[in-house]
Amino acid sequence: MEVSNGKSTVFWYDHWYSLGRLIDITGEIGFIDLGIPKLSTVESVLCTQRRKRHRVEIWNRVENTY
């Protein structure tokens, strides 16, 4: 999937990440652990999320992709 400006790409459910849909990789716990709402767009995540260092490596990998 081409992300372009990210306005119409849903962060969790669209296949924009190289390893697949994030919901399939992280499960619903990803919403809580990363603090990113279910229907966020890639654009909104880029504009509002602050990166953190996580104990769980997959969360660090996800945050390093955006």
PDBQT receptor file of N, H, CA, C and O in Angstrom, charges set to zero:
ATOM      1  N   MET A   1       0.841  -1.179   0.000  1.00  0.00    +0.000 N 
ATOM      2  CA  MET A   1       0.000   0.000   0.000  1.00  0.00    +0.000 C 
ATOM      3  C   MET A   1       0.883   1.238   0.000  1.00  0.00    +0.000 C 
ATOM      4  O   MET A   1       1.876   1.294   0.726  1.00  0.00    +0.000 OA
ATOM      5  N   GLU A   2       0.534   2.213  -0.796  1.00  0.00    +0.000 N 
ATOM      6  H   GLU A   2      -0.272   2.167  -1.385  1.00  0.00    +0.000 HD
ATOM      7  CA  GLU A   2       1.256   3.481  -0.815  1.00  0.00    +0.000 C 
ATOM      8  C   GLU A   2       0.624   4.417   0.209  1.00  0.00    +0.000 C 
ATOM      9  O   GLU A   2      -0.579   4.678   0.168  1.00  0.00    +0.000 OA
ATOM     10  N   VAL A   3       1.441   4.915   1.123  1.00  0.00    +0.000 N 
ATOM     11  H   VAL A   3       2.418   4.703   1.156  1.00  0.00    +0.000 HD
ATOM     12  CA  VAL A   3       0.939   5.748   2.207  1.00  0.00    +0.000 C 
ATOM     13  C   VAL A   3       0.686   7.174   1.750  1.00  0.00    +0.000 C 
ATOM     14  O   VAL A   3      -0.281   7.790   2.197  1.00  0.00    +0.000 OA
ATOM     15  N   SER A   4       1.508   7.709   0.890  1.00  0.00    +0.000 N 
ATOM     16  H   SER A   4       2.294   7.208   0.527  1.00  0.00    +0.000 HD
ATOM     17  CA  SER A   4       1.411   9.093   0.438  1.00  0.00    +0.000 C 
ATOM     18  C   SER A   4       1.491  10.022   1.640  1.00  0.00    +0.000 C 
ATOM     19  O   SER A   4       2.491  10.008   2.357  1.00  0.00    +0.000 OA
ATOM     20  N   ASN A   5       0.453  10.837   1.879  1.00  0.00    +0.000 N 
ATOM     21  H   ASN A   5      -0.360  10.849   1.297  1.00  0.00    +0.000 HD
ATOM     22  CA  ASN A   5       0.502  11.766   3.021  1.00  0.00    +0.000 C 
ATOM     23  C   ASN A   5      -0.073  11.146   4.292  1.00  0.00    +0.000 C 
ATOM     24  O   ASN A   5      -0.023  11.775   5.349  1.00  0.00    +0.000 OA
ATOM     25  N   GLY A   6      -0.614   9.937   4.219  1.00  0.00    +0.000 N 
ATOM     26  H   GLY A   6      -0.655   9.426   3.361  1.00  0.00    +0.000 HD
ATOM     27  CA  GLY A   6      -1.111   9.220   5.386  1.00  0.00    +0.000 C 
ATOM     28  C   GLY A   6      -2.503   9.585   5.844  1.00  0.00    +0.000 C 
ATOM     29  O   GLY A   6      -2.998   9.021   6.820  1.00  0.00    +0.000 OA
ATOM     30  N   LYS A   7      -3.149  10.521   5.158  1.00  0.00    +0.000 N 
ATOM     31  H   LYS A   7      -2.747  10.979   4.365  1.00  0.00    +0.000 HD
ATOM     32  CA  LYS A   7      -4.482  10.964   5.585  1.00  0.00    +0.000 C 
ATOM     33  C   LYS A   7      -5.546   9.877   5.454  1.00  0.00    +0.000 C 
ATOM     34  O   LYS A   7      -6.501   9.850   6.231  1.00  0.00    +0.000 OA
ATOM     35  N   SER A   8      -5.392   8.996   4.494  1.00  0.00    +0.000 N 
ATOM     36  H   SER A   8      -4.616   9.018   3.864  1.00  0.00    +0.000 HD
ATOM     37  CA  SER A   8      -6.411   7.969   4.289  1.00  0.00    +0.000 C 
ATOM     38  C   SER A   8      -5.894   6.567   4.609  1.00  0.00    +0.000 C 
ATOM     39  O   SER A   8      -6.534   5.577   4.257  1.00  0.00    +0.000 OA
ATOM     40  N   THR A   9      -4.749   6.479   5.269  1.00  0.00    +0.000 N 
ATOM     41  H   THR A   9      -4.229   7.284   5.556  1.00  0.00    +0.000 HD
ATOM     42  CA  THR A   9      -4.179   5.191   5.646  1.00  0.00    +0.000 C 
ATOM     43  C   THR A   9      -4.389   4.984   7.144  1.00  0.00    +0.000 C 
ATOM     44  O   THR A   9      -3.874   5.747   7.960  1.00  0.00    +0.000 OA
ATOM     45  N   VAL A  10      -5.145   3.953   7.499  1.00  0.00    +0.000 N 
ATOM     46  H   VAL A  10      -5.564   3.332   6.836  1.00  0.00    +0.000 HD
ATOM     47  CA  VAL A  10      -5.428   3.677   8.910  1.00  0.00    +0.000 C 
ATOM     48  C   VAL A  10      -4.230   2.949   9.513  1.00  0.00    +0.000 C 
ATOM     49  O   VAL A  10      -3.820   1.897   9.023  1.00  0.00    +0.000 OA
ATOM     50  N   PHE A  11      -3.679   3.515  10.573  1.00  0.00    +0.000 N 
ATOM     51  H   PHE A  11      -4.012   4.370  10.972  1.00  0.00    +0.000 HD
ATOM     52  CA  PHE A  11      -2.443   3.041  11.194  1.00  0.00    +0.000 C 
ATOM     53  C   PHE A  11      -2.484   1.556  11.544  1.00  0.00    +0.000 C 
ATOM     54  O   PHE A  11      -1.553   0.827  11.200  1.00  0.00    +0.000 OA
ATOM     55  N   TRP A  12      -3.526   1.092  12.210  1.00  0.00    +0.000 N 
ATOM     56  H   TRP A  12      -4.282   1.684  12.489  1.00  0.00    +0.000 HD
ATOM     57  CA  TRP A  12      -3.595  -0.288  12.689  1.00  0.00    +0.000 C 
ATOM     58  C   TRP A  12      -4.094  -1.277  11.659  1.00  0.00    +0.000 C 
ATOM     59  O   TRP A  12      -3.654  -2.427  11.665  1.00  0.00    +0.000 OA
ATOM     60  N   TYR A  13      -4.987  -0.881  10.782  1.00  0.00    +0.000 N 
ATOM     61  H   TYR A  13      -5.343   0.053  10.777  1.00  0.00    +0.000 HD
ATOM     62  CA  TYR A  13      -5.702  -1.850   9.947  1.00  0.00    +0.000 C 
ATOM     63  C   TYR A  13      -5.259  -1.919   8.489  1.00  0.00    +0.000 C 
ATOM     64  O   TYR A  13      -5.518  -2.926   7.831  1.00  0.00    +0.000 OA
ATOM     65  N   ASP A  14      -4.616  -0.907   7.969  1.00  0.00    +0.000 N 
ATOM     66  H   ASP A  14      -4.407  -0.088   8.504  1.00  0.00    +0.000 HD
ATOM     67  CA  ASP A  14      -4.159  -0.958   6.574  1.00  0.00    +0.000 C 
ATOM     68  C   ASP A  14      -2.770  -1.592   6.498  1.00  0.00    +0.000 C 
ATOM     69  O   ASP A  14      -1.994  -1.539   7.452  1.00  0.00    +0.000 OA
ATOM     70  N   HIS A  15      -2.480  -2.183   5.359  1.00  0.00    +0.000 N 
ATOM     71  H   HIS A  15      -3.110  -2.226   4.584  1.00  0.00    +0.000 HD
ATOM     72  CA  HIS A  15      -1.194  -2.865   5.160  1.00  0.00    +0.000 C 
ATOM     73  C   HIS A  15      -0.167  -1.876   4.595  1.00  0.00    +0.000 C 
ATOM     74  O   HIS A  15       0.125  -1.886   3.399  1.00  0.00    +0.000 OA
ATOM     75  N   TRP A  16       0.363  -1.040   5.454  1.00  0.00    +0.000 N 
ATOM     76  H   TRP A  16       0.125  -1.032   6.426  1.00  0.00    +0.000 HD
ATOM     77  CA  TRP A  16       1.375  -0.069   5.040  1.00  0.00    +0.000 C 
ATOM     78  C   TRP A  16       2.744  -0.416   5.622  1.00  0.00    +0.000 C 
ATOM     79  O   TRP A  16       3.767   0.032   5.105  1.00  0.00    +0.000 OA
ATOM     80  N   TYR A  17       2.772  -1.198   6.677  1.00  0.00    +0.000 N 
ATOM     81  H   TYR A  17       1.941  -1.562   7.098  1.00  0.00    +0.000 HD
ATOM     82  CA  TYR A  17       4.006  -1.588   7.363  1.00  0.00    +0.000 C 
ATOM     83  C   TYR A  17       4.606  -2.797   6.649  1.00  0.00    +0.000 C 
ATOM     84  O   TYR A  17       3.868  -3.680   6.212  1.00  0.00    +0.000 OA
ATOM     85  N   SER A  18       5.909  -2.849   6.525  1.00  0.00    +0.000 N 
ATOM     86  H   SER A  18       6.509  -2.131   6.879  1.00  0.00    +0.000 HD
ATOM     87  CA  SER A  18       6.554  -3.897   5.735  1.00  0.00    +0.000 C 
ATOM     88  C   SER A  18       6.282  -5.311   6.251  1.00  0.00    +0.000 C 
ATOM     89  O   SER A  18       6.326  -6.263   5.472  1.00  0.00    +0.000 OA
ATOM     90  N   LEU A  19       6.002  -5.469   7.545  1.00  0.00    +0.000 N 
ATOM     91  H   LEU A  19       5.966  -4.697   8.179  1.00  0.00    +0.000 HD
ATOM     92  CA  LEU A  19       5.740  -6.793   8.102  1.00  0.00    +0.000 C 
ATOM     93  C   LEU A  19       4.264  -7.171   8.105  1.00  0.00    +0.000 C 
ATOM     94  O   LEU A  19       3.910  -8.271   8.530  1.00  0.00    +0.000 OA
ATOM     95  N   GLY A  20       3.399  -6.274   7.638  1.00  0.00    +0.000 N 
ATOM     96  H   GLY A  20       3.686  -5.381   7.293  1.00  0.00    +0.000 HD
ATOM     97  CA  GLY A  20       1.970  -6.573   7.581  1.00  0.00    +0.000 C 
ATOM     98  C   GLY A  20       1.141  -5.574   8.359  1.00  0.00    +0.000 C 
ATOM     99  O   GLY A  20       1.633  -4.521   8.765  1.00  0.00    +0.000 OA
ATOM    100  N   ARG A  21      -0.130  -5.915   8.564  1.00  0.00    +0.000 N 
ATOM    101  H   ARG A  21      -0.529  -6.770   8.234  1.00  0.00    +0.000 HD
ATOM    102  CA  ARG A  21      -1.033  -5.037   9.309  1.00  0.00    +0.000 C 
ATOM    103  C   ARG A  21      -0.631  -5.046  10.783  1.00  0.00    +0.000 C 
ATOM    104  O   ARG A  21      -0.412  -6.110  11.362  1.00  0.00    +0.000 OA
ATOM    105  N   LEU A  22      -0.536  -3.888  11.378  1.00  0.00    +0.000 N 
ATOM    106  H   LEU A  22      -0.714  -3.024  10.908  1.00  0.00    +0.000 HD
ATOM    107  CA  LEU A  22      -0.083  -3.795  12.762  1.00  0.00    +0.000 C 
ATOM    108  C   LEU A  22      -1.032  -4.498  13.730  1.00  0.00    +0.000 C 
ATOM    109  O   LEU A  22      -0.581  -5.054  14.731  1.00  0.00    +0.000 OA
ATOM    110  N   ILE A  23      -2.321  -4.485  13.457  1.00  0.00    +0.000 N 
ATOM    111  H   ILE A  23      -2.687  -4.034  12.643  1.00  0.00    +0.000 HD
ATOM    112  CA  ILE A  23      -3.269  -5.182  14.332  1.00  0.00    +0.000 C 
ATOM    113  C   ILE A  23      -2.976  -6.676  14.351  1.00  0.00    +0.000 C 
ATOM    114  O   ILE A  23      -3.162  -7.320  15.384  1.00  0.00    +0.000 OA
ATOM    115  N   ASP A  24      -2.523  -7.245  13.237  1.00  0.00    +0.000 N 
ATOM    116  H   ASP A  24      -2.372  -6.722  12.398  1.00  0.00    +0.000 HD
ATOM    117  CA  ASP A  24      -2.187  -8.668  13.174  1.00  0.00    +0.000 C 
ATOM    118  C   ASP A  24      -0.890  -8.972  13.923  1.00  0.00    +0.000 C 
ATOM    119  O   ASP A  24      -0.724 -10.067  14.461  1.00  0.00    +0.000 OA
ATOM    120  N   ILE A  25       0.013  -8.023  13.959  1.00  0.00    +0.000 N 
ATOM    121  H   ILE A  25      -0.122  -7.134  13.522  1.00  0.00    +0.000 HD
ATOM    122  CA  ILE A  25       1.306  -8.216  14.604  1.00  0.00    +0.000 C 
ATOM    123  C   ILE A  25       1.216  -8.015  16.107  1.00  0.00    +0.000 C 
ATOM    124  O   ILE A  25       1.779  -8.796  16.873  1.00  0.00    +0.000 OA
ATOM    125  N   THR A  26       0.512  -6.974  16.535  1.00  0.00    +0.000 N 
ATOM    126  H   THR A  26       0.055  -6.339  15.912  1.00  0.00    +0.000 HD
ATOM    127  CA  THR A  26       0.502  -6.613  17.947  1.00  0.00    +0.000 C 
ATOM    128  C   THR A  26      -0.742  -7.061  18.700  1.00  0.00    +0.000 C 
ATOM    129  O   THR A  26      -0.721  -7.177  19.925  1.00  0.00    +0.000 OA
ATOM    130  N   GLY A  27      -1.818  -7.311  17.978  1.00  0.00    +0.000 N 
ATOM    131  H   GLY A  27      -1.835  -7.217  16.982  1.00  0.00    +0.000 HD
ATOM    132  CA  GLY A  27      -3.089  -7.577  18.641  1.00  0.00    +0.000 C 
ATOM    133  C   GLY A  27      -3.638  -6.284  19.231  1.00  0.00    +0.000 C 
ATOM    134  O   GLY A  27      -3.055  -5.213  19.062  1.00  0.00    +0.000 OA
ATOM    135  N   GLU A  28      -4.758  -6.396  19.920  1.00  0.00    +0.000 N 
ATOM    136  H   GLU A  28      -5.232  -7.265  20.058  1.00  0.00    +0.000 HD
ATOM    137  CA  GLU A  28      -5.400  -5.196  20.463  1.00  0.00    +0.000 C 
ATOM    138  C   GLU A  28      -4.612  -4.560  21.602  1.00  0.00    +0.000 C 
ATOM    139  O   GLU A  28      -4.856  -3.401  21.938  1.00  0.00    +0.000 OA
ATOM    140  N   ILE A  29      -3.690  -5.276  22.193  1.00  0.00    +0.000 N 
ATOM    141  H   ILE A  29      -3.492  -6.218  21.920  1.00  0.00    +0.000 HD
ATOM    142  CA  ILE A  29      -2.870  -4.702  23.262  1.00  0.00    +0.000 C 
ATOM    143  C   ILE A  29      -2.023  -3.543  22.737  1.00  0.00    +0.000 C 
ATOM    144  O   ILE A  29      -1.605  -2.680  23.509  1.00  0.00    +0.000 OA
ATOM    145  N   GLY A  30      -1.769  -3.521  21.432  1.00  0.00    +0.000 N 
ATOM    146  H   GLY A  30      -2.108  -4.223  20.805  1.00  0.00    +0.000 HD
ATOM    147  CA  GLY A  30      -0.998  -2.434  20.832  1.00  0.00    +0.000 C 
ATOM    148  C   GLY A  30      -1.654  -1.080  21.018  1.00  0.00    +0.000 C 
ATOM    149  O   GLY A  30      -0.961  -0.078  21.199  1.00  0.00    +0.000 OA
ATOM    150  N   PHE A  31      -2.992  -1.032  20.978  1.00  0.00    +0.000 N 
ATOM    151  H   PHE A  31      -3.554  -1.845  20.831  1.00  0.00    +0.000 HD
ATOM    152  CA  PHE A  31      -3.702   0.235  21.189  1.00  0.00    +0.000 C 
ATOM    153  C   PHE A  31      -3.338   0.814  22.544  1.00  0.00    +0.000 C 
ATOM    154  O   PHE A  31      -3.083   2.011  22.676  1.00  0.00    +0.000 OA
ATOM    155  N   ILE A  32      -3.319  -0.045  23.539  1.00  0.00    +0.000 N 
ATOM    156  H   ILE A  32      -3.526  -1.018  23.431  1.00  0.00    +0.000 HD
ATOM    157  CA  ILE A  32      -3.057   0.385  24.917  1.00  0.00    +0.000 C 
ATOM    158  C   ILE A  32      -1.571   0.689  25.118  1.00  0.00    +0.000 C 
ATOM    159  O   ILE A  32      -1.212   1.751  25.626  1.00  0.00    +0.000 OA
ATOM    160  N   ASP A  33      -0.724  -0.238  24.722  1.00  0.00    +0.000 N 
ATOM    161  H   ASP A  33      -1.016  -1.101  24.309  1.00  0.00    +0.000 HD
ATOM    162  CA  ASP A  33       0.714  -0.080  24.978  1.00  0.00    +0.000 C 
ATOM    163  C   ASP A  33       1.322   1.107  24.244  1.00  0.00    +0.000 C 
ATOM    164  O   ASP A  33       2.198   1.783  24.784  1.00  0.00    +0.000 OA
ATOM    165  N   LEU A  34       0.875   1.366  23.033  1.00  0.00    +0.000 N 
ATOM    166  H   LEU A  34       0.163   0.816  22.595  1.00  0.00    +0.000 HD
ATOM    167  CA  LEU A  34       1.424   2.494  22.289  1.00  0.00    +0.000 C 
ATOM    168  C   LEU A  34       0.601   3.767  22.462  1.00  0.00    +0.000 C 
ATOM    169  O   LEU A  34       1.062   4.859  22.130  1.00  0.00    +0.000 OA
ATOM    170  N   GLY A  35      -0.618   3.626  22.984  1.00  0.00    +0.000 N 
ATOM    171  H   GLY A  35      -0.992   2.738  23.254  1.00  0.00    +0.000 HD
ATOM    172  CA  GLY A  35      -1.469   4.797  23.195  1.00  0.00    +0.000 C 
ATOM    173  C   GLY A  35      -1.983   5.413  21.907  1.00  0.00    +0.000 C 
ATOM    174  O   GLY A  35      -2.231   6.617  21.840  1.00  0.00    +0.000 OA
ATOM    175  N   ILE A  36      -2.141   4.587  20.890  1.00  0.00    +0.000 N 
ATOM    176  H   ILE A  36      -1.939   3.609  20.945  1.00  0.00    +0.000 HD
ATOM    177  CA  ILE A  36      -2.621   5.063  19.591  1.00  0.00    +0.000 C 
ATOM    178  C   ILE A  36      -4.028   4.514  19.379  1.00  0.00    +0.000 C 
ATOM    179  O   ILE A  36      -4.203   3.297  19.323  1.00  0.00    +0.000 OA
ATOM    180  N   PRO A  37      -5.038   5.383  19.260  1.00  0.00    +0.000 N 
ATOM    181  CA  PRO A  37      -6.418   4.930  19.084  1.00  0.00    +0.000 C 
ATOM    182  C   PRO A  37      -6.601   4.041  17.846  1.00  0.00    +0.000 C 
ATOM    183  O   PRO A  37      -5.848   4.132  16.877  1.00  0.00    +0.000 OA
ATOM    184  N   LYS A  38      -7.620   3.185  17.910  1.00  0.00    +0.000 N 
ATOM    185  H   LYS A  38      -8.232   3.112  18.698  1.00  0.00    +0.000 HD
ATOM    186  CA  LYS A  38      -7.888   2.185  16.864  1.00  0.00    +0.000 C 
ATOM    187  C   LYS A  38      -7.984   2.748  15.458  1.00  0.00    +0.000 C 
ATOM    188  O   LYS A  38      -7.444   2.158  14.522  1.00  0.00    +0.000 OA
ATOM    189  N   LEU A  39      -8.654   3.867  15.289  1.00  0.00    +0.000 N 
ATOM    190  H   LEU A  39      -9.092   4.347  16.049  1.00  0.00    +0.000 HD
ATOM    191  CA  LEU A  39      -8.906   4.382  13.943  1.00  0.00    +0.000 C 
ATOM    192  C   LEU A  39      -7.995   5.543  13.549  1.00  0.00    +0.000 C 
ATOM    193  O   LEU A  39      -8.328   6.314  12.649  1.00  0.00    +0.000 OA
ATOM    194  N   SER A  40      -6.865   5.669  14.206  1.00  0.00    +0.000 N 
ATOM    195  H   SER A  40      -6.594   5.043  14.938  1.00  0.00    +0.000 HD
ATOM    196  CA  SER A  40      -5.913   6.730  13.856  1.00  0.00    +0.000 C 
ATOM    197  C   SER A  40      -5.364   6.525  12.460  1.00  0.00    +0.000 C 
ATOM    198  O   SER A  40      -5.160   5.394  12.020  1.00  0.00    +0.000 OA
ATOM    199  N   THR A  41      -5.127   7.616  11.772  1.00  0.00    +0.000 N 
ATOM    200  H   THR A  41      -5.293   8.536  12.129  1.00  0.00    +0.000 HD
ATOM    201  CA  THR A  41      -4.474   7.538  10.470  1.00  0.00    +0.000 C 
ATOM    202  C   THR A  41      -2.963   7.635  10.683  1.00  0.00    +0.000 C 
ATOM    203  O   THR A  41      -2.501   8.063  11.741  1.00  0.00    +0.000 OA
ATOM    204  N   VAL A  42      -2.215   7.240   9.683  1.00  0.00    +0.000 N 
ATOM    205  H   VAL A  42      -2.590   6.892   8.823  1.00  0.00    +0.000 HD
ATOM    206  CA  VAL A  42      -0.759   7.364   9.757  1.00  0.00    +0.000 C 
ATOM    207  C   VAL A  42      -0.395   8.837   9.927  1.00  0.00    +0.000 C 
ATOM    208  O   VAL A  42       0.519   9.165  10.684  1.00  0.00    +0.000 OA
ATOM    209  N   GLU A  43      -1.098   9.721   9.236  1.00  0.00    +0.000 N 
ATOM    210  H   GLU A  43      -1.841   9.455   8.622  1.00  0.00    +0.000 HD
ATOM    211  CA  GLU A  43      -0.839  11.159   9.363  1.00  0.00    +0.000 C 
ATOM    212  C   GLU A  43      -1.010  11.630  10.801  1.00  0.00    +0.000 C 
ATOM    213  O   GLU A  43      -0.154  12.345  11.322  1.00  0.00    +0.000 OA
ATOM    214  N   SER A  44      -2.109  11.238  11.451  1.00  0.00    +0.000 N 
ATOM    215  H   SER A  44      -2.804  10.658  11.027  1.00  0.00    +0.000 HD
ATOM    216  CA  SER A  44      -2.355  11.699  12.819  1.00  0.00    +0.000 C 
ATOM    217  C   SER A  44      -1.313  11.165  13.789  1.00  0.00    +0.000 C 
ATOM    218  O   SER A  44      -0.931  11.858  14.732  1.00  0.00    +0.000 OA
ATOM    219  N   VAL A  45      -0.854   9.953  13.571  1.00  0.00    +0.000 N 
ATOM    220  H   VAL A  45      -1.164   9.390  12.805  1.00  0.00    +0.000 HD
ATOM    221  CA  VAL A  45       0.187   9.392  14.435  1.00  0.00    +0.000 C 
ATOM    222  C   VAL A  45       1.489  10.170  14.260  1.00  0.00    +0.000 C 
ATOM    223  O   VAL A  45       2.163  10.492  15.238  1.00  0.00    +0.000 OA
ATOM    224  N   LEU A  46       1.835  10.465  13.024  1.00  0.00    +0.000 N 
ATOM    225  H   LEU A  46       1.288  10.203  12.229  1.00  0.00    +0.000 HD
ATOM    226  CA  LEU A  46       3.064  11.224  12.773  1.00  0.00    +0.000 C 
ATOM    227  C   LEU A  46       3.013  12.617  13.393  1.00  0.00    +0.000 C 
ATOM    228  O   LEU A  46       4.032  13.135  13.850  1.00  0.00    +0.000 OA
ATOM    229  N   CYS A  47       1.835  13.219  13.409  1.00  0.00    +0.000 N 
ATOM    230  H   CYS A  47       1.007  12.798  13.038  1.00  0.00    +0.000 HD
ATOM    231  CA  CYS A  47       1.696  14.578  13.916  1.00  0.00    +0.000 C 
ATOM    232  C   CYS A  47       1.543  14.662  15.432  1.00  0.00    +0.000 C 
ATOM    233  O   CYS A  47       1.851  15.697  16.023  1.00  0.00    +0.000 OA
ATOM    234  N   THR A  48       1.074  13.593  16.071  1.00  0.00    +0.000 N 
ATOM    235  H   THR A  48       0.824  12.752  15.591  1.00  0.00    +0.000 HD
ATOM    236  CA  THR A  48       0.740  13.710  17.488  1.00  0.00    +0.000 C 
ATOM    237  C   THR A  48       1.511  12.792  18.424  1.00  0.00    +0.000 C 
ATOM    238  O   THR A  48       1.629  13.093  19.612  1.00  0.00    +0.000 OA
ATOM    239  N   GLN A  49       2.029  11.699  17.930  1.00  0.00    +0.000 N 
ATOM    240  H   GLN A  49       1.933  11.454  16.965  1.00  0.00    +0.000 HD
ATOM    241  CA  GLN A  49       2.669  10.739  18.824  1.00  0.00    +0.000 C 
ATOM    242  C   GLN A  49       4.102  11.121  19.148  1.00  0.00    +0.000 C 
ATOM    243  O   GLN A  49       4.863  11.565  18.287  1.00  0.00    +0.000 OA
ATOM    244  N   ARG A  50       4.441  10.938  20.395  1.00  0.00    +0.000 N 
ATOM    245  H   ARG A  50       3.824  10.577  21.094  1.00  0.00    +0.000 HD
ATOM    246  CA  ARG A  50       5.804  11.138  20.866  1.00  0.00    +0.000 C 
ATOM    247  C   ARG A  50       6.426   9.762  21.052  1.00  0.00    +0.000 C 
ATOM    248  O   ARG A  50       5.833   8.903  21.704  1.00  0.00    +0.000 OA
ATOM    249  N   ARG A  51       7.572   9.543  20.508  1.00  0.00    +0.000 N 
ATOM    250  H   ARG A  51       8.054  10.241  19.978  1.00  0.00    +0.000 HD
ATOM    251  CA  ARG A  51       8.213   8.233  20.610  1.00  0.00    +0.000 C 
ATOM    252  C   ARG A  51       8.755   8.005  22.011  1.00  0.00    +0.000 C 
ATOM    253  O   ARG A  51       9.195   8.927  22.697  1.00  0.00    +0.000 OA
ATOM    254  N   LYS A  52       8.704   6.732  22.409  1.00  0.00    +0.000 N 
ATOM    255  H   LYS A  52       8.347   5.983  21.852  1.00  0.00    +0.000 HD
ATOM    256  CA  LYS A  52       9.189   6.322  23.720  1.00  0.00    +0.000 C 
ATOM    257  C   LYS A  52      10.077   5.103  23.548  1.00  0.00    +0.000 C 
ATOM    258  O   LYS A  52      10.077   4.470  22.492  1.00  0.00    +0.000 OA
ATOM    259  N   ARG A  53      10.816   4.781  24.561  1.00  0.00    +0.000 N 
ATOM    260  H   ARG A  53      10.816   5.295  25.419  1.00  0.00    +0.000 HD
ATOM    261  CA  ARG A  53      11.597   3.550  24.578  1.00  0.00    +0.000 C 
ATOM    262  C   ARG A  53      10.789   2.523  25.348  1.00  0.00    +0.000 C 
ATOM    263  O   ARG A  53      10.412   2.761  26.496  1.00  0.00    +0.000 OA
ATOM    264  N   HIS A  54      10.519   1.379  24.726  1.00  0.00    +0.000 N 
ATOM    265  H   HIS A  54      10.825   1.186  23.794  1.00  0.00    +0.000 HD
ATOM    266  CA  HIS A  54       9.683   0.338  25.322  1.00  0.00    +0.000 C 
ATOM    267  C   HIS A  54      10.512  -0.867  25.738  1.00  0.00    +0.000 C 
ATOM    268  O   HIS A  54      11.588  -1.114  25.196  1.00  0.00    +0.000 OA
ATOM    269  N   ARG A  55      10.002  -1.602  26.696  1.00  0.00    +0.000 N 
ATOM    270  H   ARG A  55       9.127  -1.401  27.137  1.00  0.00    +0.000 HD
ATOM    271  CA  ARG A  55      10.650  -2.857  27.109  1.00  0.00    +0.000 C 
ATOM    272  C   ARG A  55      10.408  -3.966  26.097  1.00  0.00    +0.000 C 
ATOM    273  O   ARG A  55      11.229  -4.871  25.946  1.00  0.00    +0.000 OA
ATOM    274  N   VAL A  56       9.280  -3.891  25.408  1.00  0.00    +0.000 N 
ATOM    275  H   VAL A  56       8.613  -3.156  25.531  1.00  0.00    +0.000 HD
ATOM    276  CA  VAL A  56       8.927  -4.907  24.416  1.00  0.00    +0.000 C 
ATOM    277  C   VAL A  56       9.472  -4.461  23.059  1.00  0.00    +0.000 C 
ATOM    278  O   VAL A  56       9.119  -3.393  22.560  1.00  0.00    +0.000 OA
ATOM    279  N   GLU A  57      10.324  -5.281  22.476  1.00  0.00    +0.000 N 
ATOM    280  H   GLU A  57      10.611  -6.149  22.881  1.00  0.00    +0.000 HD
ATOM    281  CA  GLU A  57      11.039  -4.889  21.257  1.00  0.00    +0.000 C 
ATOM    282  C   GLU A  57      10.114  -4.589  20.082  1.00  0.00    +0.000 C 
ATOM    283  O   GLU A  57      10.408  -3.687  19.297  1.00  0.00    +0.000 OA
ATOM    284  N   ILE A  58       9.013  -5.311  19.937  1.00  0.00    +0.000 N 
ATOM    285  H   ILE A  58       8.774  -6.044  20.575  1.00  0.00    +0.000 HD
ATOM    286  CA  ILE A  58       8.121  -5.049  18.802  1.00  0.00    +0.000 C 
ATOM    287  C   ILE A  58       7.588  -3.624  18.847  1.00  0.00    +0.000 C 
ATOM    288  O   ILE A  58       7.411  -3.011  17.794  1.00  0.00    +0.000 OA
ATOM    289  N   TRP A  59       7.325  -3.076  20.033  1.00  0.00    +0.000 N 
ATOM    290  H   TRP A  59       7.469  -3.574  20.888  1.00  0.00    +0.000 HD
ATOM    291  CA  TRP A  59       6.841  -1.692  20.121  1.00  0.00    +0.000 C 
ATOM    292  C   TRP A  59       7.908  -0.725  19.644  1.00  0.00    +0.000 C 
ATOM    293  O   TRP A  59       7.589   0.264  18.984  1.00  0.00    +0.000 OA
ATOM    294  N   ASN A  60       9.173  -0.987  19.965  1.00  0.00    +0.000 N 
ATOM    295  H   ASN A  60       9.432  -1.790  20.501  1.00  0.00    +0.000 HD
ATOM    296  CA  ASN A  60      10.265  -0.148  19.478  1.00  0.00    +0.000 C 
ATOM    297  C   ASN A  60      10.370  -0.238  17.959  1.00  0.00    +0.000 C 
ATOM    298  O   ASN A  60      10.598   0.771  17.292  1.00  0.00    +0.000 OA
ATOM    299  N   ARG A  61      10.206  -1.429  17.416  1.00  0.00    +0.000 N 
ATOM    300  H   ARG A  61      10.020  -2.248  17.958  1.00  0.00    +0.000 HD
ATOM    301  CA  ARG A  61      10.277  -1.596  15.955  1.00  0.00    +0.000 C 
ATOM    302  C   ARG A  61       9.145  -0.849  15.273  1.00  0.00    +0.000 C 
ATOM    303  O   ARG A  61       9.354  -0.208  14.243  1.00  0.00    +0.000 OA
ATOM    304  N   VAL A  62       7.943  -0.929  15.840  1.00  0.00    +0.000 N 
ATOM    305  H   VAL A  62       7.773  -1.450  16.677  1.00  0.00    +0.000 HD
ATOM    306  CA  VAL A  62       6.793  -0.221  15.253  1.00  0.00    +0.000 C 
ATOM    307  C   VAL A  62       7.059   1.285  15.291  1.00  0.00    +0.000 C 
ATOM    308  O   VAL A  62       6.858   1.978  14.293  1.00  0.00    +0.000 OA
ATOM    309  N   GLU A  63       7.502   1.780  16.421  1.00  0.00    +0.000 N 
ATOM    310  H   GLU A  63       7.665   1.217  17.232  1.00  0.00    +0.000 HD
ATOM    311  CA  GLU A  63       7.745   3.229  16.530  1.00  0.00    +0.000 C 
ATOM    312  C   GLU A  63       8.870   3.704  15.619  1.00  0.00    +0.000 C 
ATOM    313  O   GLU A  63       8.869   4.858  15.192  1.00  0.00    +0.000 OA
ATOM    314  N   ASN A  64       9.811   2.852  15.320  1.00  0.00    +0.000 N 
ATOM    315  H   ASN A  64       9.812   1.914  15.667  1.00  0.00    +0.000 HD
ATOM    316  CA  ASN A  64      10.907   3.244  14.430  1.00  0.00    +0.000 C 
ATOM    317  C   ASN A  64      10.499   3.279  12.964  1.00  0.00    +0.000 C 
ATOM    318  O   ASN A  64      11.266   3.747  12.123  1.00  0.00    +0.000 OA
ATOM    319  N   THR A  65       9.294   2.788  12.641  1.00  0.00    +0.000 N 
ATOM    320  H   THR A  65       8.670   2.408  13.324  1.00  0.00    +0.000 HD
ATOM    321  CA  THR A  65       8.854   2.798  11.245  1.00  0.00    +0.000 C 
ATOM    322  C   THR A  65       8.133   4.074  10.863  1.00  0.00    +0.000 C 
ATOM    323  O   THR A  65       7.960   4.344   9.675  1.00  0.00    +0.000 OA
ATOM    324  N   TYR A  66       7.709   4.864  11.833  1.00  0.00    +0.000 N 
ATOM    325  H   TYR A  66       7.850   4.644  12.798  1.00  0.00    +0.000 HD
ATOM    326  CA  TYR A  66       6.995   6.101  11.492  1.00  0.00    +0.000 C 
ATOM    327  C   TYR A  66       7.729   7.302  11.958  1.00  0.00    +0.000 C 
ATOM    328  O   TYR A  66       7.268   8.425  11.753  1.00  0.00    +0.000 OA
TER     329      TYR A  66
